[in-house]
Amino acid sequence: MNWAGKRYWLVGASEGLGLALAHQIHAAGAKLVLSARSPERLATACLDLPGAQAVVCDVADAVSVTQAAAEVGAVDGVVFLAGVYWPMSGLAVDAVQLEVMCNVNFTGCARVIGAVLPGMVARRAGHVVITGSLSGFRGLPGSVGYSASKAGVMALAESLYADLRGTGIRVQLANPGFIETRLTAKNDFNMPFLMTADAAAAAMFAHMDRGRFKHSFPTVFSWVFRLSQFLPDWAYYRLFAPTASRKP
């Protein structure tokens, strides 16, 4: 893929995977527009990315997304990376945090895509990249909210890919595993195949540079989640959510 001169809007790019991916795309020669909620973090992020434009955007707010999209204007590609996460069991649901995860991770993605995609369709050209998660393949214990919201964006990407094939608009889905960020720092359990943000960004950029629709990584770890889809319910829940682990 020729990145030189292409204009990409990265939403959720002030830190972590988003910022690391911004450096990868910038190094390839693309022009960047970075968005996040914090003006301070955006300003800091742009310091090492000459020419990058910062546009504040809160994906949980429809007005903010509409205003940001108008300020950004036409782009060659959009990458949705925004996300929030709290570990959450069905035995201890926090209604506010549950709603925020759904609103940012899934509905926020829908807002951004809804704002950008019509222009791409009119031009019959564009690149849409959505960040899912290995946790979205099937509901996981202790992941109320996050697994559901990621399953939603993964289904959204699949529907877009089905509808936009042959239109000149390329749709891609990236499903990473555990990435070392301030979000995963909330976890108090072992995280197999934990990746640095730079390593995850390299994998995601390599995927974007190729033509395939979907990439789940790290590859070996992804097999666990992809194969779990073929297990019957009785086997899946016995393996992934044994009742003996329940707390009263």
VENVENFEN-V843100 format. One record per residue. RES is the residue in one small letter. PSI is psi as a letter, one per 20 degrees, with the letter a starting at -180 (999 if undefined). NEAR is the number of other ideal C-beta (glycine too) atoms within 8 Angstrom. Layout:
<<RES:PSI:NEAR> <RES:PSI:NEAR>>
This chain:
<<m:p:5> <n:o:4> <w:i:9> <a:p:7> <g:i:7> <k:q:11> <r:p:12> <y:p:15> <w:o:13> <l:o:16> <v:o:15> <g:l:12> <a:k:15> <s:i:12> <e:r:9> <g:b:10> <l:g:14> <g:g:17> <l:g:13> <a:h:12> <l:h:15> <a:g:15> <h:h:11> <q:g:12> <i:h:14> <h:g:11> <a:h:6> <a:i:10> <g:j:8> <a:q:14> <k:p:10> <l:q:15> <v:p:14> <l:p:18> <s:q:15> <a:r:16> <r:h:5> <s:o:8> <p:h:7> <e:g:6> <r:h:10> <l:g:15> <a:g:9> <t:g:8> <a:h:17> <c:i:11> <l:h:6> <d:j:5> <l:m:12> <p:p:3> <g:i:6> <a:q:13> <q:p:10> <a:p:12> <v:o:12> <v:p:12> <c:p:12> <d:o:8> <v:i:14> <a:i:9> <d:o:7> <a:h:6> <v:g:6> <s:g:12> <v:g:15> <t:g:9> <q:g:9> <a:g:13> <a:h:10> <a:h:7> <e:h:7> <v:g:11> <g:a:5> <a:p:5> <v:q:12> <d:h:9> <g:q:13> <v:p:15> <v:o:14> <f:o:14> <l:i:12> <a:q:14> <g:q:9> <v:q:9> <y:p:9> <w:p:10> <p:p:9> <m:p:15> <s:q:9> <g:i:6> <l:i:6> <a:m:6> <v:p:9> <d:o:8> <a:h:6> <v:g:6> <q:h:10> <l:g:12> <e:h:8> <v:g:10> <m:g:16> <c:h:13> <n:h:10> <v:g:14> <n:g:16> <f:g:14> <t:h:10> <g:g:14> <c:g:15> <a:h:9> <r:g:11> <v:g:15> <i:g:14> <g:h:8> <a:h:10> <v:h:14> <l:g:12> <p:h:7> <g:h:9> <m:g:12> <v:g:11> <a:h:6> <r:i:9> <r:l:8> <a:q:7> <g:r:16> <h:o:11> <v:p:17> <v:p:13> <i:p:16> <t:o:14> <g:b:11> <s:q:12> <l:h:11> <s:i:10> <g:i:13> <f:h:11> <r:q:9> <g:p:6> <l:q:9> <p:q:7> <g:j:7> <s:k:11> <v:p:11> <g:g:12> <y:g:14> <s:g:14> <a:g:12> <s:h:14> <k:h:14> <a:h:11> <g:g:13> <v:h:16> <m:g:15> <a:h:8> <l:g:13> <a:g:15> <e:g:9> <s:g:8> <l:g:13> <y:g:11> <a:g:7> <d:h:6> <l:j:12> <r:p:6> <g:j:4> <t:i:7> <g:i:7> <i:p:13> <r:p:8> <v:p:12> <q:q:15> <l:p:14> <a:p:15> <n:n:15> <p:r:15> <g:b:13> <f:p:10> <i:p:13> <e:n:8> <t:r:10> <r:i:7> <l:g:9> <t:i:12> <a:i:6> <k:i:9> <n:p:7> <d:k:4> <f:r:4> <n:p:3> <m:n:8> <p:q:7> <f:k:9> <l:p:9> <m:q:13> <t:r:7> <a:h:13> <d:g:7> <a:g:8> <a:h:14> <a:h:13> <a:g:9> <a:g:14> <m:h:15> <f:g:12> <a:h:8> <h:g:12> <m:h:13> <d:i:7> <r:r:7> <g:i:3> <r:q:7> <f:g:6> <k:q:9> <h:p:11> <s:p:10> <f:q:13> <p:q:9> <t:g:7> <v:g:6> <f:h:12> <s:h:13> <w:h:8> <v:g:7> <f:h:13> <r:h:9> <l:h:8> <s:h:12> <q:h:8> <f:i:4> <l:q:9> <p:q:5> <d:g:6> <w:h:6> <a:g:8> <y:g:11> <y:h:9> <r:h:8> <l:g:8> <f:i:9> <a:m:8> <p:p:7> <t:h:5> <a:i:4> <s:i:7> <r:q:6> <k:q:4> <p:999:2>>
